[in-house]
């Protein structure tokens, strides 16, 4: 082979390698290209219609569409149980004297002192709430307490305790109480409501309804 032919072959090979390198570099540059468009240089004429999506806009740039039609009304729910099935109102006092309870120093037990009335419970599985309003007194020589507790058939419920207390130098206190107690597990039929009283610290007296006022008792039967 002549010297001229060898030179031509070498030159061709170098050119081929150079083209391959240029092609690779161009491809790499294409894959990693960055925007070189100057700011604010793209207008509506440069944008292809329908090419932009909602993610291409900043929040709040796109106007909100019209409000859609109201959907159909859902089905009506089932009717829940009533809060109170029956209310019995009792009025006690107004014609009979108030009840005064005196205590000995060792007597701290509860005593039934007043019967507020009777009511009839309709269903066995319901609960009963008794609310009682009445004036109360306590007398003594100081540091003494009177407890007044609502009961049904002689049994206490949840709540229903009213307390009057004398300070160290007090000899008398009075209050118009509004007490309530809840009772569960009572059978249907007639039941009696009473007030049980006890003294703590040897008060001279625990007085229910001084002045012979009319006391109000509400009995609510609930599911």
Order of alpha helices (4+ residues) and beta strands (2+ residues): alpha-beta-beta-beta-beta-beta-beta-beta-beta-beta-beta
